[in-house]
Amino acid sequence: MKKIAFLLITIIFTFSLQSCKCDDDNTTITPQSEFAGEWNGTYSGDLNGIWVATISNSGIVSGTVTTSFGESGSLSGSVTVEGLFTATAGYTEGDSNFIGNLDGNTASGTWQDNTSDLNGTWEGQRD
């Protein structure tokens, strides 16, 4: 009788351990972007200015752009795992697209205004 009770307890204990393992397997893991952090730089061409952005651990870009005339707008977009940077800068006159690449602690690319023929380049670095 003691052997049967011991066997029954062992089986119950084993199944309870297995059910705990299954719960751990369903845990959501947030990816860590190697580009996460504070970034800033300049843009030039048909317009000049500065940009400041925060890149989250999941690659979400949020920040601001400011023209040399003092006009500010929001900057929002994303960065892929490979470092492809795409963002839209919103101004009162229209939006501009910023496209480029991040590599280590440096960034560069091109920008183009969606409502006019204005365009240029941008560059920056991680703080």
Secondary structure, DSSP 8 states (H G I E B T S, - for coil): -HHHHHHHHHHHHHHHHHHHHHHHHT-------TT-EEEEEEEEESS-EEEEEEE-TT-EEEEEEEETTS-EEEEEEEE-TT-EEEEEEE-SS-EEEEEEEEETTEEEEEEEESSSS-EEEEEEEE-
